[in-house]
Amino acid sequence: MKSLLKLISGLLLLSIVSRAPAEPKPAPVVQATPLPYHRVSFERNGSEITRSHFGTDLKRPFLYPVIGPSGRPLTRMGHPHDPVSHSHHNSVWLSHAKVNDVDFWGDTGKGRIVHQRLEKLTDGDDDASATTFNLWIDEGKHRTLLAERRRIRVIPKDGGAALILIDSQFEAKTDVVFGKTPFGFVGVRMAKNIGVRDGGGTIRNSAGGIDEKGVFWKPAKWVDYSGAVTRDVKRLEGIALFDHPKNPNHPSVFHVRNDGWMGASFSFAAPVELAQGKTLRLRYGLYVHATLDAAALDARWNDFAKGDLDDLSPKPAGPK
């Protein structure tokens, strides 16, 4: 009897030990966290770097805020002196002023970029990403001009810096012409205190240009907008807008103003045609940083330029 009880006790103990919980897995360093109302927050160890907004009621998706190394926002919503006619300045946004002569850039245009679905989220120790599917719709004619897959990928760097990659792949649903314009694809509205006019900030580009006079409508690999983010004027932070060398119009012409905004112009020199069924693949980067000289920004752009433009089309499901 005693031996039987001992055997039963041993079996119970073995069962309890076998059911002991495994060691918990560490949380990823970088996470893309879905939030209510069609938003995704990109966080490093719980601290937000940026947030993607893509509600179906919006004129276009955008990123807001973009947080600098000091923990303060480096972008804003709207023009500080003209919030009505510049209501489309949504921190960081992607649109175009002339898609078959339909304005997707301004808030009064007939074009609207309508979010359809959030297709994929990734987390990891090195980066996090969110991939969405959008339709570019001419609401005047109730017609879809472009289908777009957009991936936002956030890669933290040392010292609180971060690289934000904006990858887009467009498919023309009809013959499309991106008309000649300085407006589109990417725009960045800097915080008021970083603007040259309001805060004494500085604009630089890869060709050595300084401020609006030296940068406006000039081709470059990158443009940087930096300024003071605190009362301590020694604390300078900014955002460098990178144009990828495999974009069709590289080096892009940049549309940059002393009032605090910058953008990369895709069809500045001439219209660009995209036949029905054909695709256009683009990549832009935002390097969020504390004070960096031009040589350091060149080095960061060189690292960015090495990346391949992978196909964003959804992969077919494997056999079950």
Secondary structure, 3 states (H helix, E strand, C coil): CHHHHHHHHHHHHHHHHHCCCCCCCCCCCEEEEEECCCEEEEEECCEEEEEEECCCCCCCCEEEEEECCCCCECECECCCCCCCCCCCCECEEEEECCECCECCCCCCCCEEEEEEEEEEEECECCCEEEEEEEEEEECCCCEEEEEEEEEEEEEECHHHCEEEEEEEEEEECCCEEECCCCCEEEEEEECHHHCHHHHCCEEEECCCCEHHHHHCCEECCEEEEEEECCCCCCCEEEEEEEECCCCCCCCCEEEEECCCEEEEECCCCCCEEECCCCEEEEEEEEEEEECCCHHHHHHHHHHHHCCCCCCCCCCCCCCC
